[in-house]
Amino acid sequence: MHSSVKDVQASALSGRIDDAIDRLAPGAEQLLEQLVGINSINPGFPGIDRESVIGGETACTRLIGAYLSKLDFELNDVAADPQRINLAAVLKGTGGGRSLLFNGHVDTVAPFKPEAWTSGDPWKPVRRGEELFGLGSTDMKGALRRPASPSRLLRKPACG
């Protein structure tokens, strides 16, 4: 195949992928805002009262699971500690190809001076233009929502 034909095909595919990402972005942004709104401080951190924060990580994984289940992912709970459930989500392919793994965490550190946060509450997300402020918005909740939406693009109908 001539290289200019390949370039045109690649450009067309790239445009369809960009369009699909644009369609999925609002849902991913909403997911991030919901994740930031959940107190998921790691209950194992020194000085943290486990009982006051336990359940936040599981709430986050349940939210991510609900989102991924709409995208045809198979969901599996993984829990060394039944009060801190992790999620393994699998998007089955058509077979024979390579696998792709996304990995992350939903626990956060405890906020230092919670009253000094942009909103006065680290779990109340605040949007300023394209930026979202809140505990976990960049580490790691923001990064977790990123692969959730584009993974749908791995399925041909999302790009077609």
ABEGO torsion letter per residue (X at the ends): XBAAAAAAAAAAAAAAAAAAAAAAAAAAAAAAAAAAABBABBAABBGBBAAAABGAAAAAAAAAAAAAAAAGBBBBBBBABAABBBBBBBBBBAEGBBBBBBBBBABBBBBBGAAABAAGBAABBBBBEABBBEBGAAOAAAAAAAAAAAAAAABAAAAX
